């Protein structure tokens, strides 16, 4: 509801700018415009969309307390509003617990919405850090696929790789000696059976960053182990997660990664992803994709990620993915320029190209192009 977002934002503002909150107050923001063009995978018609997002980020730090807020006001235009994908997007249930997002205006050619993208209160207590609110909790280490990222899953083909939907949760995090941490999280849901609760232990052992995770996520028991390190100048990362939903057979997901950083500034990562729970294309609900729930149609995937900051003002990032079972694939290059201006202004262009048979996972998709302008103030 719009009233709930407004009230929550007002309470945060009162706390931030009250007479008691004069110790360290910050305020930043950004304005982004993202234009996308592609063809609907549902009715085959071409469409374009233009998203303009105003993001305001006030913050407060006072002694052992920290309040961080990220407020988004978004305007969406274009023929995307007439596409079946937009209908799916609009009707998909929001997986977050609190109702901190709402539609301000909706018509045939304009949709305006607002949300608290992030809103947290953190207390650095004697027994560890406690953080309550809408936040990102990422326990993954791999580059392309992230089976350990249970609470904030993201697709390798996401148009805004840095954006994650977030989770409404209470997180406890405490240092374990000089080289370790212990974390526990509880993310409520209106259906108690869908709530998530988990513990992670992280420790450096003989030069290897090791993490062990166990918990229940939306009714699915999960145990995960990850590690990262380097041997002979070659970096490696791995994740293995076992899941049991009590409704289907238990299954495994795993990632193995090798990565290199060259003196030229080129960074390269090779990954293999095993998915023990393939979901056939005809059984995938498009609504689940809207909330970034990771669904894969096959078991075996290979990926290549290359990125480089060519100059302080120009960088690129390329992802190549191959479905080893049906032979379909993706090429997803993005390049970003920073304009030589007093304010930070970034321009990004990218394209997603697909190949494979019409009934393959990626071959059924049409090319997609994007243009993005991002101004920070």
C-alpha positions in Angstrom: 0.0 0.0 0.0 1.2 3.5 -0.8 0.3 4.7 2.7 2.6 2.0 4.3 5.6 3.0 2.1 5.0 6.7 2.9 4.7 6.1 6.7 7.8 3.9 6.8 9.8 6.4 4.8 8.5 9.2 7.1 9.5 7.3 10.3 13.0 6.7 8.8 13.3 10.4 7.9 12.3 11.5 11.4 14.9 9.1 13.0 17.6 10.3 10.6 17.1 14.0 11.0 15.9 14.2 14.6 17.9 16.2 17.1 19.3 13.0 18.5 20.7 11.9 15.2 23.4 14.6 14.5 26.5 12.4 14.9 27.0 11.2 11.3 24.3 11.7 8.7 24.8 10.9 5.0 22.7 11.4 1.9 23.4 10.1 -1.6 21.3 9.3 -4.6 21.2 8.3 -8.2 19.0 8.6 -11.3 19.0 5.7 -13.8 17.4 5.2 -17.2 17.2 1.7 -18.6 15.9 1.0 -22.1 15.3 -2.5 -23.3 14.1 -4.0 -26.6 13.2 -7.6 -27.4 10.4 -9.9 -28.5 7.9 -11.5 -26.2 8.5 -15.2 -25.6 4.7 -15.6 -25.0 3.0 -14.1 -28.0 6.0 -13.4 -30.2 5.4 -9.6 -30.5 8.2 -7.1 -30.3 8.2 -4.6 -27.4 10.3 -1.9 -25.8 10.5 -0.6 -22.3 12.0 2.4 -20.6 12.5 2.5 -16.9 13.5 5.6 -15.0 14.5 5.1 -11.4 15.1 7.8 -8.8 17.0 6.3 -5.9 17.5 8.2 -2.6 19.8 6.8 0.1 19.8 8.6 3.5 21.9 7.0 6.3 22.7 7.6 9.9 25.5 6.3 12.1 25.4 7.1 15.8 27.7 5.2 18.2 26.8 1.5 17.9 23.7 2.1 15.7 23.4 2.4 12.0 20.2 3.2 9.9 20.3 2.7 6.1 17.5 3.4 3.8 17.2 3.1 0.0 14.0 4.6 -1.5 13.1 4.0 -5.1 10.6 5.9 -7.3 10.2 4.2 -10.7 8.4 5.2 -13.9 7.9 2.6 -16.6 6.8 3.4 -20.2 6.8 1.7 -23.6 5.0 -1.1 -25.4 6.1 -3.5 -22.7 3.1 -2.3 -20.7 0.9 -4.0 -23.3 2.9 -7.3 -23.4 1.9 -10.5 -21.6 5.2 -10.3 -19.7 4.0 -7.1 -18.0 0.8 -8.9 -16.9 2.9 -11.6 -15.4 5.2 -9.1 -13.8 2.3 -7.2 -12.3 0.4 -10.2 -10.9 3.3 -12.1 -9.5 3.3 -12.3 -5.7 6.0 -10.4 -3.9 8.1 -12.9 -1.9 9.1 -10.3 0.8 7.4 -10.2 4.2 6.7 -6.5 4.7 4.5 -4.5 2.3 6.9 -1.7 1.5 6.2 -1.3 -2.2 3.2 0.1 -4.0 1.8 1.3 -7.3 1.5 5.1 -7.4 -0.1 5.3 -10.9 -1.1 2.8 -13.6 -2.4 3.5 -17.1 -2.0 2.1 -20.6 1.2 4.1 -21.2 2.7 4.8 -17.8 3.2 2.8 -14.6 4.7 4.5 -11.6 5.7 2.6 -8.4 7.7 3.1 -5.2 9.4 0.9 -2.7 11.9 0.7 0.1 14.5 -1.2 -1.8 16.6 -1.4 1.4 15.7 -0.4 5.0 17.7 -1.6 7.9 18.5 -0.9 11.5 21.8 -2.3 12.7 23.1 -2.5 16.3 26.7 -3.4 17.0 26.1 -5.2 20.3 28.6 -6.9 22.6 27.4 -10.3 21.4 27.6 -9.5 17.6 26.0 -7.3 14.9 22.2 -7.4 14.7 20.6 -6.1 11.5 16.8 -6.0 11.0 15.0 -5.0 7.9 15.0 -5.3 4.1 18.6 -6.3 3.1 20.8 -8.4 0.9 22.3 -11.5 2.4 24.6 -13.3 0.0 26.5 -16.4 1.2 27.8 -17.3 -2.3 31.3 -17.2 -3.6 31.0 -18.2 -7.3 30.9 -15.8 -10.2 28.1 -17.0 -12.6 25.9 -19.5 -10.7 25.3 -19.2 -7.0 23.6 -22.2 -5.3 24.7 -20.9 -1.9 22.8 -17.6 -2.5 19.5 -18.9 -1.1 17.8 -15.7 0.1 18.6 -13.4 -2.8 18.9 -15.6 -5.9 19.9 -13.9 -9.1 20.0 -15.1 -12.7 23.2 -14.9 -14.7 21.2 -13.1 -17.4 19.8 -10.4 -15.1 19.7 -7.1 -16.9 20.9 -5.2 -13.8 23.5 -7.6 -12.3 24.0 -5.4 -9.2 20.3 -5.3 -8.3 18.9 -8.0 -5.9 15.3 -8.1 -4.7 16.4 -8.3 -1.0 14.8 -10.2 1.9 13.0 -9.0 5.0 15.0 -10.6 7.8 16.8 -10.5 11.1 20.6 -11.2 10.7 23.0 -11.9 13.5 26.7 -11.8 12.6 29.7 -12.2 14.9 33.4 -12.5 14.4 34.9 -15.9 15.3 38.5 -15.2 16.2 40.6 -13.2 13.7 39.8 -15.2 10.6 36.2 -16.4 10.9 32.6 -15.4 11.3 29.3 -17.0 12.5 26.0 -15.8 11.1 22.4 -16.7 11.7 19.3 -15.4 9.9 15.6 -15.6 10.3 13.3 -14.4 7.4 9.6 -14.6 8.4 6.7 -15.3 6.0 3.0 -14.9 6.5 2.8 -18.7 6.1 5.1 -19.9 8.9 6.0 -23.0 6.9 7.5 -20.7 4.2 9.8 -18.9 6.7 13.6 -19.3 6.4 16.1 -19.8 9.2 19.7 -20.8 8.8 23.2 -20.7 10.2 26.5 -20.2 8.4 30.0 -20.7 9.8 32.9 -19.2 7.8 36.6 -19.8 8.5 40.0 -19.5 6.9 41.8 -22.9 7.1 45.3 -23.3 5.6 44.7 -20.5 3.2 41.2 -21.7 2.1 38.1 -19.7 2.8 35.6 -22.3 3.9 31.9 -21.8 4.6 29.3 -24.3 6.0 25.6 -23.5 5.8 22.6 -25.3 7.2 19.0 -24.3 7.5 15.4 -24.4 6.2 14.6 -22.1 3.3 10.9 -21.7 2.4 10.1 -25.2 3.5 13.2 -26.8 1.9 16.0 -28.2 4.1 19.5 -27.2 2.8 23.1 -28.0 3.7 25.8 -26.2 1.8 29.6 -26.2 1.7 31.7 -23.6 -0.2 35.4 -23.0 -0.5 37.8 -20.6 -2.3 41.5 -20.2 -2.6 44.4 -20.2 -5.1 47.1 -22.6 -6.3 50.0 -21.6 -8.4 48.4 -18.2 -9.3 45.1 -19.9 -10.4 42.1 -19.1 -8.3 39.4 -21.6 -7.5 35.9 -21.4 -6.1 33.4 -24.2 -5.4 29.9 -24.6 -3.9 27.9 -27.7 -3.1 24.3 -27.6 -1.8 22.1 -30.5 -0.8 18.3 -29.9 -0.7 15.3 -31.8 0.5 11.8 -30.3 0.1 9.9 -33.3 1.7 7.7 -33.3 -1.4 10.2 -34.4 -4.1 13.4 -36.4 -4.0 16.4 -34.7 -2.5 18.8 -33.2 -5.0 22.3 -31.6 -5.3 23.5 -28.4 -7.0 27.2 -27.7 -7.4 29.6 -25.2 -9.0 33.3 -25.6 -9.8 35.2 -22.5 -10.8 38.8 -21.7 -12.0 39.7 -18.0 -12.4 42.7 -16.0 -13.5 43.8 -12.4 -13.2 46.4 -11.3 -15.8 48.8 -8.4 -15.7 47.0 -6.8 -18.6 44.0 -6.3 -16.3 41.9 -9.1 -18.0 40.0 -11.3 -15.5 38.7 -14.7 -16.6 36.6 -17.3 -14.9 35.5 -20.7 -16.1 32.6 -22.4 -14.3 30.8 -25.8 -14.4 27.3 -25.9 -12.9 25.5 -29.1 -12.0 21.8 -28.7 -11.4 20.2 -31.7 -9.8 16.6 -30.4 -10.1 15.9 -29.7 -13.8 12.5 -28.1 -14.5 11.2 -28.8 -18.0 10.4 -25.7 -20.0 6.7 -26.5 -20.3 6.5 -26.7 -16.4 8.1 -23.4 -15.7 5.8 -20.7 -14.4 6.8 -17.3 -15.9 5.6 -15.7 -12.7 8.4 -17.4 -10.7 11.0 -15.9 -13.0 9.8 -12.4 -12.2 11.0 -12.7 -8.6 14.4 -14.0 -9.8 13.9 -17.6 -8.6 16.6 -19.5 -10.4 15.1 -22.2 -12.6 17.1 -24.4 -15.0 15.8 -26.9 -17.6 18.9 -29.1 -17.7 21.5 -30.6 -15.5 24.9 -29.6 -17.0 26.1 -26.1 -17.8 29.4 -24.5 -18.7 30.1 -20.8 -18.4 32.8 -18.2 -19.2 33.1 -14.8 -17.6 35.6 -12.2 -18.9 35.9 -8.7 -17.5 38.4 -5.8 -17.6 38.8 -2.2 -16.7 40.5 -1.1 -20.0 40.9 2.4 -18.7 39.6 4.3 -15.7 36.7 5.4 -17.9 35.9 2.2 -19.8 35.3 -1.4 -18.8 33.5 -4.4 -20.2 32.0 -7.7 -19.1 31.2 -10.7 -21.2 29.3 -13.9 -20.1 29.1 -17.0 -22.3 26.8 -19.9 -21.2 26.4 -23.3 -22.8 23.7 -25.8 -21.9 25.6 -29.0 -22.3 22.5 -31.1 -22.5 20.5 -29.5 -25.3 23.4 -27.5 -26.9 21.8 -24.1 -26.6 23.8 -21.1 -25.4 24.0 -17.4 -24.6 26.4 -14.6 -25.4 25.9 -11.6 -23.1 28.4 -8.7 -23.5 28.1 -5.4 -21.6 30.3 -2.4 -21.8 30.4 0.7 -19.6 31.8 4.2 -20.1 32.3 6.8 -17.4 31.9 10.3 -18.7 34.7 12.8 -17.8 32.4 15.0 -15.7 32.4 16.4 -12.2 29.4 14.1 -11.3 29.6 10.4 -11.8 27.8 9.5 -15.0 28.0 6.0 -16.5 26.7 4.8 -19.9 26.2 1.1 -20.5 25.2 -0.8 -23.6 24.6 -4.6 -23.8 23.0 -7.3 -25.8 21.9 -10.9 -25.2 22.2 -13.3 -28.1 20.9 -16.8 -28.0 21.4 -19.9 -30.2 19.9 -23.4 -30.2 16.8 -25.2 -31.3 13.4 -23.7 -31.0 12.5 -26.1 -28.1 15.9 -25.7 -26.3 16.3 -23.6 -23.1 18.1 -20.7 -24.7 17.2 -21.2 -28.4 13.6 -20.3 -27.7 14.6 -16.8 -26.6 14.9 -13.7 -28.9 17.8 -11.3 -28.9 17.6 -8.5 -26.4 19.4 -5.1 -26.4 19.8 -2.6 -23.6 21.0 0.9 -23.1 21.5 2.4 -19.6 22.5 5.8 -18.3 23.3 6.1 -14.6 23.9 9.4 -12.8 25.1 9.5 -9.2 24.7 12.6 -7.0 
